[in-house]
Amino acid sequence: MALKPTIYKSRIALSDVNRNYYDTLNLTIAQHPSETLERMMVRVIAYCINARENLVFTKGISSPEEPDIWQREMDDSLTLWIDVGEPAVERIKKASHIARQVKVYCFNSKADVWWAQNQAGFSQLKKLTVTQFHWEEIQALATLVERTMDLSVTITGDSAYVASAQGECEVNWINLL
């Protein structure tokens, strides 16, 4: 019998100073059995950074033809494709043909090696943004996880300050492309 995902509920008070965007997000996050808490929380932060109407989590890991997060328009066209992790250049090349904008958020301890090996291939793609989070900060973010979470996320510049009843941390990023 296949393992079922673990479901997390999160209420996020989002303040994105960069975009002058303020909202309360009620997210249901399904953690795939093979997914780490760190990866799941990178999906949450990526969602917050890109929060907008019609942005949704997809089936993600369990559906390899879909990104982790996407935004579709009323006519079903794909506006935004967001992948988390270290995807292959061919996957992102394909995504860039079907979505108006593609974003990749890499985060783990192998991200520097992955980027060094794939930078040339990604540099040829248009409509692509690649962002790297600091692994130690993502590990700290994962310590805030609870099955039901109330988070406060404030985004300013290239960082997000995250606070919860479990504690607080800051997540910084750099734009690689």
C-alpha positions as a Markdown table, in Angstrom:
| # | Residue | x | y | z |
|---|---|---|---|---|
| 1 | Met | 0.0 | 0.0 | 0.0 |
| 2 | Ala | 1.3 | 3.4 | -0.9 |
| 3 | Leu | 2.1 | 5.9 | 1.8 |
| 4 | Lys | -0.2 | 8.9 | 2.0 |
| 5 | Pro | 1.0 | 12.5 | 2.2 |
| 6 | Thr | 1.1 | 14.4 | 5.5 |
| 7 | Ile | -1.2 | 17.4 | 5.5 |
| 8 | Tyr | -0.2 | 20.7 | 7.1 |
| 9 | Lys | -2.4 | 23.7 | 7.5 |
| 10 | Ser | -0.9 | 27.2 | 7.6 |
| 11 | Arg | -2.3 | 30.6 | 8.1 |
| 12 | Ile | 0.2 | 33.2 | 7.0 |
| 13 | Ala | 0.0 | 36.9 | 7.6 |
| 14 | Leu | 2.0 | 38.0 | 4.6 |
| 15 | Ser | 3.6 | 41.5 | 4.3 |
| 16 | Asp | 5.6 | 41.8 | 1.0 |
| 17 | Val | 7.1 | 45.3 | 1.3 |
| 18 | Asn | 8.8 | 44.9 | -2.1 |
| 19 | Arg | 5.5 | 44.6 | -4.0 |
| 20 | Asn | 3.3 | 46.5 | -1.5 |
| 21 | Tyr | 1.3 | 43.3 | -1.2 |
| 22 | Tyr | -0.4 | 42.4 | 2.1 |
| 23 | Asp | -2.6 | 39.4 | 2.5 |
| 24 | Thr | -3.7 | 36.6 | 4.9 |
| 25 | Leu | -3.0 | 33.2 | 3.2 |
| 26 | Asn | -4.7 | 30.0 | 4.3 |
| 27 | Leu | -2.6 | 27.2 | 2.8 |
| 28 | Thr | -3.1 | 23.5 | 2.9 |
| 29 | Ile | 0.3 | 21.8 | 2.1 |
| 30 | Ala | 0.6 | 18.2 | 1.3 |
| 31 | Gln | 4.0 | 16.8 | 2.2 |
| 32 | His | 4.8 | 13.8 | -0.1 |
| 33 | Pro | 6.3 | 10.9 | 1.9 |
| 34 | Ser | 9.6 | 11.3 | 0.2 |
| 35 | Glu | 9.7 | 15.1 | 0.7 |
| 36 | Thr | 11.8 | 16.7 | 3.5 |
| 37 | Leu | 10.4 | 19.4 | 5.8 |
| 38 | Glu | 13.1 | 21.7 | 4.3 |
| 39 | Arg | 11.8 | 21.2 | 0.8 |
| 40 | Met | 8.2 | 21.7 | 1.9 |
| 41 | Met | 9.0 | 24.9 | 3.6 |
| 42 | Val | 10.9 | 26.2 | 0.5 |
| 43 | Arg | 7.6 | 25.6 | -1.4 |
| 44 | Val | 5.8 | 27.7 | 1.3 |
| 45 | Ile | 8.4 | 30.6 | 1.1 |
| 46 | Ala | 8.4 | 30.4 | -2.8 |
| 47 | Tyr | 4.6 | 30.7 | -2.6 |
| 48 | Cys | 4.8 | 33.7 | -0.3 |
| 49 | Ile | 7.4 | 35.5 | -2.6 |
| 50 | Asn | 5.1 | 35.0 | -5.6 |
| 51 | Ala | 1.7 | 35.3 | -3.9 |
| 52 | Arg | -1.0 | 36.4 | -6.3 |
| 53 | Glu | -4.4 | 35.4 | -7.5 |
| 54 | Asn | -4.8 | 31.9 | -9.0 |
| 55 | Leu | -1.4 | 30.7 | -7.6 |
| 56 | Val | -1.7 | 27.1 | -6.4 |
| 57 | Phe | 0.3 | 24.2 | -5.2 |
| 58 | Thr | 0.2 | 21.3 | -7.6 |
| 59 | Lys | 0.7 | 17.6 | -7.0 |
| 60 | Gly | 4.4 | 18.3 | -7.2 |
| 61 | Ile | 6.7 | 15.4 | -6.6 |
| 62 | Ser | 4.0 | 12.8 | -7.2 |
| 63 | Ser | 3.3 | 14.3 | -10.7 |
| 64 | Pro | 6.6 | 14.8 | -12.5 |
| 65 | Glu | 5.0 | 16.7 | -15.4 |
| 66 | Glu | 3.8 | 19.5 | -13.1 |
| 67 | Pro | 5.8 | 22.1 | -11.3 |
| 68 | Asp | 5.6 | 22.6 | -7.5 |
| 69 | Ile | 3.5 | 25.7 | -7.9 |
| 70 | Trp | 1.8 | 27.3 | -10.8 |
| 71 | Gln | -0.5 | 30.1 | -11.9 |
| 72 | Arg | -3.1 | 29.5 | -14.6 |
| 73 | Glu | -5.3 | 32.1 | -16.2 |
| 74 | Met | -9.0 | 31.7 | -16.8 |
| 75 | Asp | -8.3 | 30.4 | -20.4 |
| 76 | Asp | -6.1 | 27.7 | -18.8 |
| 77 | Ser | -2.8 | 29.3 | -20.1 |
| 78 | Leu | 0.1 | 28.9 | -17.8 |
| 79 | Thr | 1.4 | 32.2 | -16.5 |
| 80 | Leu | 3.9 | 31.0 | -13.9 |
| 81 | Trp | 5.8 | 27.8 | -13.4 |
| 82 | Ile | 7.7 | 27.4 | -10.1 |
| 83 | Asp | 10.1 | 24.5 | -9.4 |
| 84 | Val | 11.8 | 23.9 | -6.1 |
| 85 | Gly | 15.1 | 22.0 | -5.9 |
| 86 | Glu | 17.7 | 21.4 | -8.6 |
| 87 | Pro | 15.8 | 20.5 | -11.8 |
| 88 | Ala | 17.4 | 19.4 | -15.0 |
| 89 | Val | 18.0 | 22.0 | -17.7 |
| 90 | Glu | 15.8 | 20.0 | -20.2 |
| 91 | Arg | 12.8 | 20.2 | -17.7 |
| 92 | Ile | 13.1 | 23.9 | -17.4 |
| 93 | Lys | 13.6 | 24.4 | -21.1 |
| 94 | Lys | 10.3 | 22.5 | -21.7 |
| 95 | Ala | 8.6 | 24.6 | -19.0 |
| 96 | Ser | 9.8 | 27.9 | -20.6 |
| 97 | His | 8.0 | 26.9 | -23.8 |
| 98 | Ile | 4.7 | 26.4 | -22.1 |
| 99 | Ala | 4.7 | 29.1 | -19.4 |
| 100 | Arg | 5.1 | 32.9 | -19.7 |
| 101 | Gln | 7.5 | 32.9 | -16.7 |
| 102 | Val | 9.6 | 30.2 | -15.0 |
| 103 | Lys | 11.2 | 30.4 | -11.6 |
| 104 | Val | 13.5 | 27.9 | -9.9 |
| 105 | Tyr | 14.3 | 28.0 | -6.1 |
| 106 | Cys | 17.3 | 25.9 | -5.2 |
| 107 | Phe | 18.2 | 25.5 | -1.5 |
| 108 | Asn | 20.1 | 22.5 | -0.4 |
| 109 | Ser | 23.8 | 21.8 | 0.3 |
| 110 | Lys | 24.4 | 20.6 | -3.2 |
| 111 | Ala | 23.0 | 23.8 | -4.9 |
| 112 | Asp | 26.4 | 25.4 | -5.6 |
| 113 | Val | 27.6 | 22.3 | -7.5 |
| 114 | Trp | 24.3 | 21.9 | -9.3 |
| 115 | Trp | 24.5 | 25.6 | -10.4 |
| 116 | Ala | 28.1 | 25.3 | -11.5 |
| 117 | Gln | 27.2 | 22.3 | -13.7 |
| 118 | Asn | 24.0 | 23.8 | -15.2 |
| 119 | Gln | 24.6 | 27.6 | -15.3 |
| 120 | Ala | 25.5 | 27.6 | -19.0 |
| 121 | Gly | 22.4 | 25.7 | -20.0 |
| 122 | Phe | 20.1 | 27.9 | -17.9 |
| 123 | Ser | 21.7 | 31.1 | -19.2 |
| 124 | Gln | 20.4 | 30.4 | -22.7 |
| 125 | Leu | 16.8 | 30.3 | -21.5 |
| 126 | Lys | 14.6 | 33.4 | -21.6 |
| 127 | Lys | 11.8 | 34.1 | -19.1 |
| 128 | Leu | 13.8 | 32.2 | -16.4 |
| 129 | Thr | 14.7 | 33.3 | -12.8 |
| 130 | Val | 16.9 | 31.1 | -10.6 |
| 131 | Thr | 17.1 | 31.9 | -6.9 |
| 132 | Gln | 19.2 | 30.3 | -4.2 |
| 133 | Phe | 18.3 | 30.1 | -0.5 |
| 134 | His | 21.0 | 29.5 | 2.1 |
| 135 | Trp | 20.8 | 25.9 | 3.3 |
| 136 | Glu | 21.4 | 26.7 | 7.0 |
| 137 | Glu | 18.5 | 29.2 | 7.0 |
| 138 | Ile | 16.2 | 26.7 | 5.4 |
| 139 | Gln | 17.1 | 24.2 | 8.0 |
| 140 | Ala | 16.2 | 26.8 | 10.7 |
| 141 | Leu | 12.9 | 27.5 | 8.9 |
| 142 | Ala | 12.1 | 23.8 | 9.0 |
| 143 | Thr | 12.3 | 23.8 | 12.8 |
| 144 | Leu | 9.2 | 26.1 | 12.9 |
| 145 | Val | 7.0 | 23.4 | 11.3 |
| 146 | Glu | 3.8 | 22.3 | 13.1 |
| 147 | Arg | 0.8 | 20.4 | 11.6 |
| 148 | Thr | -1.2 | 23.6 | 12.1 |
| 149 | Met | 0.9 | 26.8 | 11.8 |
| 150 | Asp | 0.3 | 30.4 | 12.2 |
| 151 | Leu | 3.1 | 32.3 | 10.5 |
| 152 | Ser | 4.0 | 35.9 | 10.0 |
| 153 | Val | 6.1 | 36.4 | 6.9 |
| 154 | Thr | 7.6 | 39.8 | 6.1 |
| 155 | Ile | 9.5 | 40.1 | 2.8 |
| 156 | Thr | 11.8 | 43.0 | 2.2 |
| 157 | Gly | 14.7 | 43.2 | -0.2 |
| 158 | Asp | 16.1 | 39.7 | -0.7 |
| 159 | Ser | 15.0 | 38.3 | 2.6 |
| 160 | Ala | 11.9 | 37.0 | 4.5 |
| 161 | Tyr | 11.5 | 37.2 | 8.2 |
| 162 | Val | 9.4 | 34.4 | 9.5 |
| 163 | Ala | 7.9 | 34.3 | 13.0 |
| 164 | Ser | 5.7 | 31.6 | 14.6 |
| 165 | Ala | 4.9 | 30.3 | 18.1 |
| 166 | Gln | 7.8 | 27.9 | 17.7 |
| 167 | Gly | 10.3 | 30.8 | 17.1 |
| 168 | Glu | 11.6 | 33.0 | 14.3 |
| 169 | Cys | 14.2 | 33.0 | 11.6 |
| 170 | Glu | 15.3 | 35.0 | 8.6 |
| 171 | Val | 15.6 | 33.4 | 5.1 |
| 172 | Asn | 17.9 | 35.3 | 2.7 |
| 173 | Trp | 18.4 | 34.5 | -1.0 |
| 174 | Ile | 20.5 | 35.5 | -4.0 |
| 175 | Asn | 19.3 | 35.7 | -7.6 |
| 176 | Leu | 21.6 | 33.6 | -9.7 |
| 177 | Leu | 19.9 | 34.4 | -13.0 |
